[in-house]
């Protein structure tokens, strides 16, 4: 791989092109994060069972990301490059699942589709992270990851508003018991098209650097090929991970525990606590009686309308992260930034956003909560990766980016397998809105954990005067 110190600076459009695929990736993640709990509830899941249904997503990431990182580090094709084959495979699989998932007739099938969807998105996403580190000199890394965050913010906002927008265009938001509304099904189909289209754009507009010494690269791959050698290298890299990576892992743990709480429980929490429109339980109604059935349909409509608005307000964190990333993009393009303190104060702001949800009386006030959360999200998607890329061996960029994902998925697995329900019940009480209080507390702890980062090169990289390529 090209020596980091000799990489030329890239132009705005080159960085934009290589990051654009994240628009589609975030369409997938935003639809998954904003509406999977709604689909689960529609298919009969109780509030307390929802986090466990989400366990497939982080568990898949734990298994898939290091393997994909290892494989992409060892891949080279003169036409397709190193990372782009994985972009394409993951995008095709994600698109197919996005079409099928909201049409799941039963709960277990929806949970299985979530498993496949998350695996497919991970196949695409990890190489995208590595591509920034592959292509950019260290002085442009913050800029590159912030550009990704800017595009992710756009994707989050648009995708989170899709079911609401489709409903406003005249598509029904009502459905019989156990059926996902047509507006949600169409939104997921649109997401699939955008996912594939945006990834293809990056594939066809971005080239990759070949290994410095192709013969040496092939020789090393030949000497270490094989399934067993692959796992040995992954576990060896875990054992040898740099100290800074471990410390960043502590920050990631508390950050992603908080966001898992939002993705899995924000819909039931906010529809109940703020909108006063909880999901109706079919067994509580006599569906053979027309008046009782009418009451169910009325409660179902109120819930679906509230869930649409929760998704729409949730999209505000994407818009906020986009604005935050835009400011960082302009600043990081010209000057060095203090990654540590930006990340610290961003996480604390997000924590206050989560906590504020408990005190909100009017639904419109959720906008301000999600604006604060968006600031933390914009930082989570850029600053840890910028700091990490300055601390690891560039020849192992893919595998270490994959291993770093462990610090994202382990807290989610802990939350999904009972940790989230247990902790918010224990500390704050049984009302589901208390999960947001726990999320805010966790995010603030993650922000304060930035004090652990002391490596000056990781915290601030001084800009270099190098040639800019278009």
Secondary structure, 3 states (H helix, E strand, C coil): CCCHHHCCEECHHHHHHHHCHHHHHHHHHHHHHHHHHHHHHHCCCCHHHHHHHCHHHHHHHHHHHHHHHHHHHCCCECCCECCHHHHHHHHHHHHHHHHHHCCCCCHHHHHHHHHHHHHHHHHHHHHHHHHHHHHCCHHHHHHHHHHHHHHHHHHHHHHHHHHHHHHHCCCCCCCCCCCCCHHHHHHHHHHHHHHHHHHHHHHHHCCCCCCCCHHHHHHHHHHCCCHHHHHHHHHHHHHCCCHHHHHHHHHHHHHHHHHHHHHHHHHHHHHHHCCCCCCCCHHHCCCCCHHHHHHHHHHHHHHHHHHHHHHHHHHHHHHHHHHHHHHHHHHHCCCCCCHHHHHHHHHHHHHHHHHHHHHCCCHHHHHHHHHHHHHHHHHHCCHHHHHHHCCCCHHHHHHHHHHHCHHHHHHHHHHHHHHHHHHHHHHCCCCCCHHHHHHHHHHHHHHHHHHHCCCHHHHCCCCCCCCEEC
